Amino acid sequence: MRTTVGIIGGGPAGLLLARLLHRTGIDCVVLESRTRAYVEQRQRAGMLEQGTVDALRECGAADRLEAEGLVHHGIELRFDRERHHIDFPVLTGGRIVTIYAQTEIVKDLVALQLADGPPLLFEAEALAVENAAEPPGGHAPVVRFVHEGREQTLTCDYVVGCDGFHGIARDTFPAGVSRTYEHDYPYSWLGILADVPPSCEELIYARGEGGFALHSMRSTSVSRLYLQVPNGTDVADWPDERIWDELDARFAIDGDWRLERGPITSKSVTPMRSYVHEPMRHGRLFLAGDAAHIVPPTGAKGLNLAVSDVRVLARGFAELHRSGSTQLLDSYSELCLDRVWQATRFSYDMTTMLHAQPDGDAFEGRLQLARLRRITASRPAATELAANYTGLPLPLAATGRAMGPTR
């Protein structure tokens, strides 16, 4: 097989990139190691920055999002049995966020890709990327992969690794080129899906005596909730009643509010970590999304960072296709890493501000309350949180052009 851009990974990053390239007239092939059913059922984040919504609109994949997405104008912070609303439009000049599950984004993009897009191969496991370091004019990059029981090759002008943290693309970078930065947090999240309408109109971030809790949703009839738990927690130790009781305690306020309970349909434990790989480009191989960076879910940045990466790549390939200029592609790693580190900082700040320390450090606990009090009492502090949560602008080039939230 031969194409211009070979994309490894059929998650939201790879599928969105393929769609954006297709609409620009650039041919590509997407290789996804899993089945279509598996890809369309992976439970992941669902909070979309305005820039992410704009990108889905741009590629014609926002029809269901527009009809079913839940627009949110802020979040609620809870601590000391009090509730505080952070109003995004007021603080950011009108910017909002939208709740729409990543599983639904993937379904929408897969349907479009299979209907009229470039090739999307499921159960096509990438084995290696060769010739990635070759300059233009040298040997073309080749992706070796297994599909339908036999090894095949995909020859490309460029390769984009959207294959996640455990994919093979990042391993192609030579050891002397790669720099990695990581941080493991001393707690995890126990997440549940429940068939019950949300008990809130917007996300609740709660710092309770027993630790952190988050109330989110997937739709008007399905709630998504999380509890801070120790690392190594076994979901078998958390029967449904214990989960609801602990959520009740952590969301408790002095006021008229009740957490609605319902059947729990899914439980999982997610470790919390931050990880950044530098650079995000080596020769004609690019990394995007979780292949290059991981953030704890507290700041809702993982999916949105992946979309930011592929928006830059799509513009870079479009510029190359239109004018022959590689300026934007050459700046890709620098441009993306600046935003990645800002999102990593924000996610770290949100996580450490809201989670109880396992060692019960009283000093750290008082500092957390002081930080929360500052945000809820100071407009500049609240504005900083709102600006980061709704999404920072993404600069496109050193010329000062910018791409990002416009509302």
C-alpha positions as CSV (number, residue, x, y, z in Angstrom):
1,M,0.0,0.0,0.0
2,R,1.1,3.6,-0.7
3,T,-0.2,6.8,0.8
4,T,0.8,10.3,1.8
5,V,0.2,10.1,5.6
6,G,0.1,6.8,7.4
7,I,-1.8,7.0,10.7
8,I,-1.3,4.4,13.4
9,G,-4.3,4.3,15.7
10,G,-8.0,4.6,15.1
11,G,-9.0,6.4,18.2
12,P,-10.3,10.0,18.2
13,A,-6.9,11.5,17.4
14,G,-6.2,9.3,14.4
15,L,-9.8,9.4,13.1
16,L,-10.1,13.2,13.4
17,L,-6.7,13.7,11.6
18,A,-7.8,11.4,8.8
19,R,-11.0,13.3,8.4
20,L,-9.3,16.7,8.4
21,L,-6.8,15.5,5.8
22,H,-9.5,14.0,3.6
23,R,-11.4,17.3,3.5
24,T,-8.1,19.0,2.4
25,G,-7.5,16.5,-0.4
26,I,-4.6,14.7,1.3
27,D,-4.7,10.9,1.1
28,C,-4.0,8.8,4.2
29,V,-4.6,5.3,5.6
30,V,-5.5,4.5,9.2
31,L,-4.3,1.3,10.9
32,E,-6.2,0.3,14.0
33,S,-5.1,-2.9,15.9
34,R,-8.5,-3.5,17.6
35,T,-11.9,-4.4,16.2
36,R,-14.5,-1.8,15.3
37,A,-16.7,-3.0,18.2
38,Y,-13.9,-2.6,20.7
39,V,-12.9,0.9,19.5
40,E,-16.5,2.1,19.6
41,Q,-17.0,0.9,23.2
42,R,-13.9,2.2,24.9
43,Q,-15.0,4.4,27.8
44,R,-13.0,7.6,28.0
45,A,-13.4,11.3,28.7
46,G,-16.3,13.3,27.5
47,M,-15.6,17.0,28.3
48,L,-14.9,19.0,25.1
49,E,-13.3,22.4,24.9
50,Q,-14.7,24.9,22.5
51,G,-11.7,24.2,20.1
52,T,-12.5,20.5,20.1
53,V,-16.1,21.2,19.2
54,D,-15.0,23.6,16.4
55,A,-12.6,20.9,15.0
56,L,-15.5,18.3,14.8
57,R,-17.7,20.9,13.1
58,E,-14.9,21.7,10.7
59,C,-14.7,18.1,9.5
60,G,-18.4,17.5,9.3
61,A,-18.6,15.2,12.4
62,A,-20.7,17.4,14.7
63,D,-24.3,16.6,13.7
64,R,-25.1,14.3,16.7
65,L,-22.9,16.4,19.0
66,E,-25.0,19.4,18.2
67,A,-28.2,17.5,18.8
68,E,-27.2,15.5,21.9
69,G,-24.2,17.3,23.5
70,L,-24.8,18.9,26.9
71,V,-23.5,22.5,26.9
72,H,-22.1,23.5,30.2
73,H,-21.4,27.1,31.3
74,G,-19.3,26.3,34.3
75,I,-18.4,23.9,37.1
76,E,-19.1,23.7,40.8
77,L,-16.5,23.5,43.5
78,R,-17.5,21.9,46.8
79,F,-15.5,22.0,50.0
80,D,-16.2,22.6,53.7
81,R,-19.9,21.6,53.0
82,E,-20.2,24.7,50.7
83,R,-20.9,25.0,47.0
84,H,-19.3,27.6,44.7
85,H,-20.1,28.1,41.0
86,I,-17.4,29.0,38.5
87,D,-19.1,30.8,35.6
88,F,-17.1,30.3,32.4
89,P,-18.9,32.7,30.0
90,V,-18.7,35.6,32.5
91,L,-15.0,34.9,33.2
92,T,-13.8,34.1,29.7
93,G,-15.9,36.3,27.4
94,G,-18.4,33.7,26.5
95,R,-16.5,30.4,26.3
96,I,-18.2,27.2,27.2
97,V,-17.6,23.4,27.3
98,T,-19.7,20.5,26.0
99,I,-20.3,17.1,27.4
100,Y,-20.3,14.4,24.7
101,A,-18.8,11.0,25.3
102,Q,-15.6,10.0,23.5
103,T,-17.3,6.8,22.5
104,E,-19.9,8.8,20.5
105,I,-17.2,10.9,18.8
106,V,-15.4,7.7,17.7
107,K,-18.7,6.2,16.4
108,D,-19.4,9.4,14.4
109,L,-15.9,9.6,12.9
110,V,-15.8,5.8,12.1
111,A,-19.1,6.1,10.3
112,L,-17.9,9.1,8.2
113,Q,-14.6,7.4,7.4
114,L,-16.2,4.2,6.2
115,A,-18.8,6.0,4.2
116,D,-16.6,8.3,2.1
117,G,-13.2,8.6,3.7
118,P,-9.8,7.1,3.0
119,P,-9.0,3.5,4.1
120,L,-9.6,2.6,7.7
121,L,-8.3,-0.9,8.5
122,F,-9.4,-2.6,11.7
123,E,-7.5,-5.5,13.3
124,A,-4.4,-4.1,11.5
125,E,-1.6,-4.3,14.1
126,A,1.4,-2.1,13.4
127,L,4.7,-3.9,14.1
128,A,7.3,-1.3,13.3
129,V,8.1,2.0,11.6
130,E,11.1,2.0,9.3
131,N,13.1,4.8,7.6
132,A,11.4,7.4,9.9
133,A,14.6,9.4,10.2
134,E,15.2,9.6,6.4
135,P,15.1,13.2,5.0
136,P,12.7,14.0,2.2
137,G,14.2,12.5,-1.0
138,G,15.6,9.5,0.9
139,H,13.9,6.2,1.5
140,A,10.2,6.7,2.3
141,P,9.0,5.7,5.8
142,V,7.4,2.2,5.9
143,V,4.9,0.9,8.4
144,R,5.0,-2.9,8.7
145,F,1.7,-4.3,10.0
146,V,-0.3,-7.6,10.2
147,H,-3.8,-7.6,8.6
148,E,-6.1,-10.6,7.8
149,G,-3.4,-13.0,8.9
150,R,-0.5,-11.8,6.8
151,E,2.2,-9.1,7.1
152,Q,1.9,-6.1,4.9
153,T,3.6,-2.8,4.4
154,L,2.3,0.8,4.1
155,T,4.8,3.2,2.4
156,C,4.2,6.8,3.3
157,D,5.6,10.3,3.0
158,Y,4.9,10.8,6.7
159,V,3.8,8.7,9.6
160,V,1.7,9.9,12.6
161,G,1.6,7.8,15.7
162,C,-1.8,8.1,17.4
163,D,-1.5,4.7,18.9
164,G,-1.6,5.6,22.6
165,F,0.7,5.2,25.5
166,H,1.4,1.5,24.8
167,G,1.8,1.9,21.0
168,I,4.9,1.2,18.9
169,A,5.3,4.7,17.3
170,R,7.1,6.3,20.3
171,D,9.5,3.3,20.5
172,T,10.8,4.2,17.1
173,F,12.5,7.3,18.5
174,P,16.2,6.6,19.2
175,A,17.2,6.6,22.9
176,G,19.5,9.5,22.4
177,V,16.6,11.6,21.0
178,S,13.9,10.8,23.5
179,R,13.4,12.7,26.8
180,T,10.6,11.6,29.1
181,Y,9.1,13.3,32.2
182,E,6.7,11.6,34.4
183,H,5.0,11.8,37.8
184,D,2.9,9.1,39.5
185,Y,0.2,10.3,42.0
186,P,-0.3,8.5,45.3
187,Y,-4.0,7.7,44.6
188,S,-6.3,6.4,41.9
189,W,-9.9,7.0,40.7
190,L,-12.7,4.5,41.2
191,G,-15.1,5.4,38.3
192,I,-18.6,4.2,37.8
193,L,-21.3,4.5,35.1
194,A,-24.8,4.5,36.5
195,D,-28.2,4.4,34.8
196,V,-29.6,7.4,36.7
197,P,-30.2,11.0,35.6
198,P,-27.4,13.4,36.8
199,S,-28.0,15.0,40.1
200,C,-26.5,18.2,38.8
201,E,-26.6,20.5,35.8
202,E,-22.8,20.9,35.7
203,L,-19.8,19.0,36.8
204,I,-19.2,19.0,40.6
205,Y,-15.6,18.8,41.9
206,A,-15.7,18.0,45.6
207,R,-13.0,17.9,48.2
208,G,-14.6,15.9,51.0
209,E,-13.2,14.7,54.3
210,G,-12.7,11.2,52.8
211,G,-11.1,12.6,49.7
212,F,-12.0,13.8,46.2
213,A,-15.2,13.1,44.3
214,L,-16.4,14.1,40.8
215,H,-19.9,14.1,39.5
216,S,-20.1,14.1,35.7
217,M,-22.5,12.7,33.2
218,R,-22.6,10.9,29.8
219,S,-26.2,12.0,28.9
220,T,-29.4,13.1,30.5
221,S,-30.0,9.6,31.7
222,V,-26.5,8.3,32.5
223,S,-24.3,9.6,35.2
224,R,-20.5,9.2,35.5
225,L,-19.0,9.5,38.9
226,Y,-15.5,9.1,40.5
227,L,-14.0,8.6,43.9
228,Q,-10.5,9.0,45.1
229,V,-9.2,5.6,46.3
230,P,-5.8,4.2,47.3
231,N,-3.5,2.9,44.6
232,G,-4.0,-0.9,44.2
233,T,-7.7,-0.7,45.0
234,D,-9.8,-3.8,43.9
235,V,-13.2,-2.9,42.7
236,A,-14.5,-6.1,44.3
237,D,-14.0,-4.3,47.7
238,W,-16.5,-1.6,46.7
239,P,-20.0,-3.0,46.5
240,D,-22.6,-0.6,45.0
241,E,-24.0,0.6,48.4
242,R,-20.6,1.4,49.7
243,I,-19.8,3.5,46.6
244,W,-23.1,5.5,46.9
245,D,-22.6,6.1,50.6
246,E,-19.1,7.4,50.1
247,L,-20.2,9.6,47.2
248,D,-23.0,11.0,49.4
249,A,-20.5,11.8,52.2
250,R,-18.0,13.6,49.9
251,F,-20.7,15.7,48.0
252,A,-22.5,16.6,51.2
253,I,-23.3,20.3,51.7
254,D,-25.3,22.4,54.2
255,G,-28.2,22.9,51.9
256,D,-31.0,21.4,49.9
257,W,-29.3,18.9,47.5
258,R,-29.5,15.2,47.1
259,L,-27.5,12.6,45.2
260,E,-29.7,10.4,43.1
261,R,-28.8,6.7,43.2
262,G,-29.4,4.1,40.5
263,P,-28.1,0.8,39.0
264,I,-24.3,0.8,38.5
265,T,-23.4,-0.7,35.1
266,S,-19.6,-0.3,35.1
267,K,-16.8,0.0,37.6
268,S,-13.1,0.6,37.0
269,V,-10.0,1.9,38.8
270,T,-7.7,4.3,37.0
271,P,-4.2,5.2,38.3
272,M,-3.3,8.9,38.2
273,R,-0.1,9.9,36.3
274,S,1.5,12.6,34.2
275,Y,3.8,11.8,31.3
276,V,5.4,13.9,28.6
277,H,7.6,12.7,25.8
278,E,9.9,15.2,24.1
279,P,10.2,15.8,21.2
280,M,6.9,15.0,19.4
281,R,8.6,14.6,16.0
282,H,11.6,12.6,14.8
283,G,12.3,12.9,11.0
284,R,9.0,12.1,9.2
285,L,7.4,10.5,12.3
286,F,5.0,12.6,14.5
287,L,3.4,11.7,17.8
288,A,-0.1,12.9,18.8
289,G,-2.3,12.4,21.8
290,D,-1.5,9.7,24.4
291,A,1.4,8.5,22.4
292,A,3.2,11.7,23.5
293,H,1.6,12.8,26.7
294,I,-0.7,11.6,29.6
295,V,-2.4,13.8,32.1
296,P,-4.6,12.9,35.1
297,P,-8.2,13.3,34.2
298,T,-8.9,16.0,36.9
299,G,-8.5,18.8,34.4
300,A,-10.3,17.0,31.5
301,K,-7.4,17.7,29.1
302,G,-6.4,14.3,27.6
303,L,-8.8,14.2,24.7
304,N,-8.6,17.9,24.1
305,L,-4.8,17.8,23.9
306,A,-5.0,15.0,21.4
307,V,-7.4,17.1,19.3
308,S,-5.0,20.1,19.6
309,D,-2.1,18.0,18.3
310,V,-4.0,16.8,15.2
311,R,-5.4,20.3,14.4
312,V,-1.8,21.6,14.2
313,L,-0.7,18.6,12.1
314,A,-3.7,18.9,9.8
315,R,-2.9,22.6,9.2
316,G,0.7,21.7,8.7
317,F,0.0,19.1,6.1
318,A,-2.5,21.4,4.4
319,E,0.2,24.1,4.2
320,L,2.6,21.7,2.7
321,H,0.0,20.5,0.2
322,R,-1.0,24.0,-0.8
323,S,2.4,25.8,-0.9
324,G,5.1,23.3,-0.3
325,S,6.1,25.0,2.9
326,T,7.1,22.8,5.8
327,Q,7.2,25.7,8.3
328,L,4.3,24.6,10.4
329,L,5.3,20.9,10.4
330,D,8.8,21.9,11.4
331,S,7.4,23.8,14.3
332,Y,5.0,21.1,15.4
333,S,6.8,19.7,18.4
334,E,7.6,23.1,19.8
335,L,4.1,24.5,19.3
336,C,2.3,21.5,20.8
337,L,4.7,21.0,23.8
338,D,4.1,24.5,25.0
339,R,0.4,23.8,25.3
340,V,1.0,20.2,26.6
341,W,3.1,21.6,29.5
342,Q,0.5,24.2,30.3
343,A,-2.2,21.5,30.4
344,T,0.1,19.3,32.5
345,R,0.6,22.1,35.0
346,F,-3.1,22.8,35.2
347,S,-4.0,19.2,35.6
348,Y,-1.4,18.8,38.4
349,D,-2.7,21.9,40.1
350,M,-6.3,20.7,40.0
351,T,-5.3,17.3,41.2
352,T,-3.2,18.3,44.1
353,M,-5.7,21.0,45.2
354,L,-8.6,18.6,45.4
355,H,-7.2,15.2,46.5
356,A,-6.6,14.3,50.1
357,Q,-3.0,13.4,50.9
358,P,-2.7,9.6,51.8
359,D,-0.5,10.5,54.8
360,G,-3.1,12.9,56.2
361,D,-0.7,15.9,56.1
362,A,-2.6,18.6,57.9
363,F,-0.4,21.4,56.6
364,E,-1.0,20.4,53.0
365,G,-4.7,20.1,53.8
366,R,-4.9,23.7,54.9
367,L,-3.0,24.9,51.8
368,Q,-5.5,23.1,49.7
369,L,-8.4,24.9,51.4
370,A,-6.5,28.2,51.0
371,R,-6.1,27.6,47.3
372,L,-9.8,26.8,46.9
373,R,-10.8,29.9,49.0
374,R,-8.6,32.0,46.7
375,I,-10.3,30.8,43.6
376,T,-13.8,31.3,44.9
377,A,-13.1,34.7,46.4
378,S,-10.9,36.2,43.7
379,R,-12.1,37.0,40.2
380,P,-8.5,36.9,38.7
381,A,-8.0,33.4,40.3
382,A,-11.3,32.2,39.1
383,T,-10.6,33.6,35.6
384,E,-7.3,31.7,35.5
385,L,-9.1,28.4,36.3
386,A,-11.8,29.1,33.7
387,A,-9.4,30.1,31.0
388,N,-7.4,26.8,31.4
389,Y,-10.5,24.6,31.8
390,T,-12.2,25.9,28.6
391,G,-9.0,25.7,26.7
392,L,-6.0,27.9,26.0
393,P,-5.4,29.3,22.5
394,L,-3.1,27.2,20.3
395,P,-0.5,29.3,18.4
396,L,0.1,28.1,14.9
397,A,3.5,29.8,14.1
398,A,6.0,32.3,15.3
399,T,4.3,34.9,13.2
400,G,1.7,35.4,15.9
401,R,-1.2,33.7,14.3
402,A,-3.3,31.7,16.7
403,M,-5.9,29.0,16.6
404,G,-8.1,28.3,19.5
405,P,-11.3,29.2,21.3
406,T,-13.2,32.1,19.7
407,R,-16.1,32.2,22.1
